[in-house]
Amino acid sequence: MTDFIRVAGAQLNLTVGDLQGNAARIQEAMDWAEALQADVLLLPELAVTGYPPEDLLLRRRFVEAGQQALYRLAGKSGQTTTVVGFVDRTQGAPRRDDAGPGRLHNAAALLAGGRVRGIYHKVLLPNYGVFDEDRYFYPGEAPAALWDINGVVAGVSICEDIWVGDGPPAQQAAAGADILLNINGSPYHRDKDAAREEMLAARAKAAGLPLVYLNLVGGQDELVFDGASMVFDASGALLYRSPQFVDDLFWVDVPLSEAGRSDVQATVVSRGTLLEGEPEPPPETHPALDAPAEAYGALCLGLGDYARKNGFSQVLLGLSGGIDSALTAAIAADALGPEAVWGVTMPSRYSSEGSVADSRALAQNLGIRLSVIPIEPPFTGFLEVLEADFAGTESGVAEENLQARARGAILMGLSNKHGGLVLATGNKSEMSVGYSTLYGDMVGGYAVLKDVYKTLVYDLARWRNRDGEVIPEATIAKPPSAELRENQLDTDSLPPYAVLDRILEAYVEQDLAVDDIVKRGFDRAVVEQVARMVDRNEYKRRQSPPGVKITPKALGRDRRLPITNWFEG
């Protein structure tokens, strides 16, 4: 007979602040795990409150309500040990004066037999990028704490704890753990998944122990959690992998090299008998998505959850006949259903014939609603009322932006009247350099492509057309243009996107200096131009709507620079 432990995982899409709804979903998972005789069930980091709760943690009632929900769940626990994330409060000086009494901890509770049998406090608190855990939490002080689950010694940890080679899981392994259990709220960005899997496999192999990684799934404001929970054996071989971007309930009979070590001191959580007989083979694993499918899936989940969790049943967007609005519409239709998407094309005196025709073709291909509302009347009205104050000046940016703002006003008017969420359609390349109009094309409640470079926009459009034309080929092939003046092209104001995006990746995401970027083979004048445009448009980005984060450093909460800033280079 092979010694094993039956581990169940509930990779769930939970909602920040929905304590009652989250608890109900957790209870359903507990009942499911109990029915299949799992020894242990893992749920995500801060599953009770939703992740990340941010400044809700400063509200005493929020923390208390979360603790009450946890103890109600504990009262309904049975033989299966449930490991679930919540916010714990202990005695001591608070991290912040406005956080209420005591110290807050990012915690995991072990529930069994109708009560809370153990609590682990996260030791390593990330305070970089999108993470602000040091703002709220105190670190745990018992990284090598162990729990006896049906004769198997388990080390429990939370997210960041496992990313450091000598972190708590390594200490738990050295102290005599038989298995490592790690619960997570690990947000997605491109190219992270492969690195994460490689890291986890290395941790399991170094410890010589099986490792279970359970991750959150779902969209929360700008963040997307991709799931991709994983189970590894003691050699670091992958036993099971959850799908990305969807809920998953799974269980794996994890083989143990040695069960029930009598010489290890561990807090007894539950006592029983390991399942008899041979373990069941692991379920069929889910392969990682390829790069475009992964990015597209993240964008769909981010938009879909933002709309649903904020009570929007419909979205509106302007359709220009260009590739950004076309891709945004396709994502919206896939995320919410075509019946929930309303496209509005708003031609002007400078619009090409293809802008309306391509918008019509796109709407027909997607099956979405389309309205055609010309902006010539409001644009002419603006010019008339401003005629005296514009007298003696050349037509230029002011007149161009009036067109964008007329379109923005129309979209917001439709939103106010009919209740839909307006989607901004600008991409990361444009947002980085300020090639956008405040209160015009930047208008909206959510910016789907805010973290998507223009070159990736083209890649995703082609990927979406992989099984047949959805985004018209004419839209993909035409030179990009704002169409706010005669014969206008993006390249009149910007370097080619293939060049611009590589410079932006170096300057925005890698924080390289101009000199260092030039050393990579770029023309100095072009690099200096791009850097100036990025720096002087911080004020615009600060006023832009949130959008889905898919890169290691997104514009917004990831990248925090002062608006007033004289530093160059």
RATATA-V108593 format. One record per backbone hydrogen bond with DSSP energy under -0.5 kcal/mol. NH is the residue of the N-H (numbers start at 1). CO is the residue of the C=O. If there is no record, write none. Layout:
# RATATA-V108593
nh->NH co->CO
nh->NH co->CO
This chain:
# RATATA-V108593
nh->5 co->254
nh->7 co->5
nh->7 co->252
nh->8 co->6
nh->8 co->40
nh->9 co->250
nh->10 co->42
nh->11 co->9
nh->11 co->248
nh->12 co->10
nh->14 co->12
nh->14 co->217
nh->17 co->49
nh->18 co->15
nh->19 co->17
nh->22 co->18
nh->23 co->19
nh->24 co->20
nh->25 co->21
nh->26 co->22
nh->27 co->23
nh->28 co->24
nh->29 co->25
nh->30 co->26
nh->31 co->27
nh->32 co->28
nh->33 co->29
nh->34 co->30
nh->35 co->31
nh->36 co->32
nh->37 co->34
nh->38 co->33
nh->39 co->6
nh->40 co->6
nh->41 co->81
nh->42 co->8
nh->43 co->83
nh->44 co->10
nh->45 co->184
nh->47 co->44
nh->48 co->85
nh->50 co->46
nh->56 co->53
nh->57 co->54
nh->58 co->55
nh->59 co->56
nh->60 co->58
nh->62 co->59
nh->63 co->59
nh->64 co->60
nh->65 co->61
nh->66 co->62
nh->67 co->63
nh->68 co->64
nh->69 co->65
nh->70 co->66
nh->71 co->67
nh->72 co->68
nh->73 co->69
nh->74 co->70
nh->75 co->71
nh->76 co->72
nh->76 co->73
nh->77 co->74
nh->81 co->39
nh->82 co->80
nh->82 co->111
nh->83 co->41
nh->83 co->81
nh->84 co->82
nh->84 co->109
nh->85 co->44
nh->86 co->107
nh->88 co->86
nh->88 co->105
nh->90 co->103
nh->99 co->96
nh->100 co->97
nh->102 co->92
nh->103 co->90
nh->105 co->88
nh->107 co->86
nh->107 co->105
nh->108 co->120
nh->109 co->84
nh->110 co->118
nh->111 co->82
nh->111 co->109
nh->112 co->115
nh->113 co->78
nh->115 co->112
nh->117 co->110
nh->117 co->115
nh->118 co->110
nh->120 co->108
nh->122 co->106
nh->125 co->123
nh->126 co->124
nh->131 co->128
nh->133 co->126
nh->135 co->132
nh->136 co->133
nh->137 co->133
nh->138 co->104
nh->140 co->122
nh->145 co->142
nh->147 co->154
nh->148 co->267
nh->149 co->147
nh->149 co->152
nh->150 co->148
nh->150 co->270
nh->151 co->270
nh->152 co->149
nh->154 co->147
nh->154 co->152
nh->155 co->179
nh->156 co->145
nh->156 co->154
nh->157 co->181
nh->159 co->183
nh->161 co->158
nh->162 co->159
nh->163 co->160
nh->164 co->160
nh->167 co->164
nh->170 co->167
nh->171 co->167
nh->172 co->168
nh->173 co->169
nh->174 co->170
nh->175 co->171
nh->176 co->173
nh->177 co->172
nh->178 co->153
nh->179 co->153
nh->180 co->210
nh->181 co->155
nh->182 co->212
nh->183 co->157
nh->184 co->214
nh->187 co->185
nh->188 co->224
nh->190 co->550
nh->192 co->189
nh->195 co->191
nh->196 co->192
nh->197 co->193
nh->198 co->194
nh->199 co->195
nh->200 co->196
nh->201 co->197
nh->202 co->198
nh->203 co->199
nh->204 co->200
nh->205 co->201
nh->206 co->202
nh->207 co->203
nh->208 co->204
nh->209 co->204
nh->210 co->178
nh->211 co->232
nh->212 co->180
nh->213 co->230
nh->214 co->182
nh->214 co->212
nh->215 co->213
nh->216 co->184
nh->217 co->12
nh->218 co->225
nh->220 co->223
nh->223 co->220
nh->225 co->218
nh->226 co->186
nh->226 co->224
nh->227 co->216
nh->228 co->226
nh->228 co->243
nh->230 co->213
nh->231 co->240
nh->232 co->211
nh->233 co->237
nh->236 co->233
nh->239 co->231
nh->240 co->231
nh->242 co->229
nh->245 co->226
nh->248 co->11
nh->250 co->9
nh->250 co->248
nh->252 co->7
nh->254 co->5
nh->254 co->252
nh->255 co->253
nh->256 co->3
nh->260 co->151
nh->264 co->261
nh->266 co->264
nh->267 co->146
nh->269 co->148
nh->269 co->267
nh->270 co->148
nh->286 co->241
nh->287 co->285
nh->294 co->290
nh->295 co->291
nh->296 co->292
nh->297 co->293
nh->298 co->294
nh->299 co->295
nh->300 co->296
nh->301 co->297
nh->302 co->298
nh->303 co->299
nh->304 co->300
nh->305 co->301
nh->306 co->302
nh->307 co->303
nh->308 co->304
nh->309 co->305
nh->310 co->306
nh->311 co->308
nh->312 co->307
nh->313 co->311
nh->315 co->340
nh->316 co->421
nh->317 co->342
nh->319 co->344
nh->320 co->318
nh->326 co->322
nh->327 co->323
nh->328 co->324
nh->329 co->325
nh->330 co->326
nh->331 co->327
nh->332 co->328
nh->333 co->329
nh->334 co->330
nh->335 co->331
nh->336 co->332
nh->337 co->333
nh->340 co->337
nh->341 co->338
nh->342 co->315
nh->343 co->341
nh->343 co->369
nh->344 co->317
nh->345 co->371
nh->351 co->348
nh->355 co->352
nh->356 co->352
nh->357 co->353
nh->358 co->354
nh->359 co->355
nh->360 co->356
nh->361 co->357
nh->362 co->358
nh->363 co->359
nh->364 co->360
nh->365 co->361
nh->366 co->362
nh->367 co->363
nh->368 co->363
nh->369 co->338
nh->369 co->341
nh->371 co->343
nh->373 co->345
nh->373 co->371
nh->375 co->347
nh->379 co->375
nh->380 co->376
nh->381 co->377
nh->382 co->378
nh->383 co->379
nh->384 co->380
nh->385 co->381
nh->386 co->382
nh->387 co->384
nh->390 co->386
nh->391 co->387
nh->393 co->390
nh->400 co->396
nh->401 co->397
nh->402 co->398
nh->403 co->399
nh->403 co->400
nh->404 co->400
nh->405 co->401
nh->406 co->402
nh->407 co->403
nh->408 co->404
nh->409 co->405
nh->410 co->406
nh->411 co->407
nh->412 co->408
nh->413 co->409
nh->414 co->410
nh->415 co->411
nh->416 co->412
nh->417 co->413
nh->418 co->414
nh->419 co->415
nh->421 co->314
nh->422 co->420
nh->423 co->316
nh->424 co->422
nh->424 co->446
nh->425 co->441
nh->428 co->449
nh->428 co->452
nh->429 co->452
nh->431 co->427
nh->432 co->428
nh->433 co->429
nh->434 co->430
nh->435 co->430
nh->436 co->434
nh->438 co->436
nh->440 co->437
nh->442 co->437
nh->443 co->440
nh->445 co->422
nh->446 co->422
nh->447 co->546
nh->448 co->424
nh->448 co->446
nh->450 co->447
nh->452 co->449
nh->453 co->451
nh->457 co->453
nh->458 co->454
nh->459 co->455
nh->460 co->456
nh->461 co->457
nh->462 co->458
nh->463 co->459
nh->464 co->460
nh->465 co->461
nh->466 co->463
nh->468 co->465
nh->472 co->470
nh->475 co->472
nh->476 co->472
nh->477 co->473
nh->478 co->474
nh->488 co->485
nh->490 co->480
nh->492 co->489
nh->493 co->490
nh->494 co->490
nh->499 co->496
nh->500 co->496
nh->501 co->497
nh->502 co->498
nh->503 co->499
nh->504 co->500
nh->505 co->501
nh->506 co->502
nh->507 co->503
nh->508 co->504
nh->509 co->504
nh->509 co->505
nh->510 co->505
nh->512 co->506
nh->514 co->569
nh->517 co->513
nh->518 co->514
nh->519 co->515
nh->520 co->517
nh->521 co->518
nh->522 co->517
nh->527 co->523
nh->528 co->524
nh->529 co->525
nh->530 co->526
nh->531 co->527
nh->532 co->528
nh->533 co->529
nh->534 co->530
nh->535 co->531
nh->536 co->532
nh->537 co->533
nh->537 co->534
nh->538 co->535
nh->541 co->537
nh->542 co->538
nh->543 co->539
nh->543 co->540
nh->544 co->541
nh->549 co->222
nh->550 co->548
nh->556 co->559
nh->559 co->554
nh->559 co->556
nh->560 co->558
nh->561 co->559
nh->565 co->563
